[in-house]
C-alpha cells in the first residue's frame, strides 16, 4: 500500500509565467503576507490572520488535497520563485459546489497573475475532471473577484445568503 494519496488532478501545472503546485512548509511566509493583510482577507476571513491562523489556513489547503483528491495550488512565479498566493480547486463541506478559488498577496494584484492561474486551473479541470461543473463563490461586494470571474469566462448564476452576508455564484465554462 502506498502512502501517496491518489490525487484526481496533477499536483503541478504550469502556465507561461507561473508554476502551480502543492504546498510545502517553506510557502508559509509568502502566504502569511496575504493572510495577515486585512484588506486581502476582508471578504473571506473578515480580518487579518495571526501567524498561527495563517499556518492553519495553509495546512487546511494541504489537507484538502488528501480528502478530496484535488485542492488549491501554491502559485509560484517562475522568474523569482516567490509564492504569490493560491489558486485552485476548493470544496469545503459547507460550500454549495466545487469552486475555483483565488487569493493573491496584494502586491501581485493587477498584474494578470490571478487570471493566468485561473485559466490554467480551468484547462486542467476540463481535462482531468470533465464531469465536474465548477463555480467561483464570491462575496457580493468583492468587485475585484467578480471582475476576475467574468474575465476568465465565468457567468453570474445566482445570489445566496452565506455566513451572514450575500454571496454570488459564478459558473465557469466547461
Secondary structure, 3 states (H helix, E strand, C coil): CCCCCCCCCCCEEECCCEEEECCCHHHHHHHHHHHCCCCCCCCCCCCCCCHHHHHHHHHHHHHHHHHHCCCEEEEEECCCCCEEEEEEEECCCCCCCCEEEEEECHHHCCCCHHHHHHHHHHHHHHHHCCCCCCEEEEECCCHHHHHHHHHCCCEEEEEEEECCEEEEEEECCC
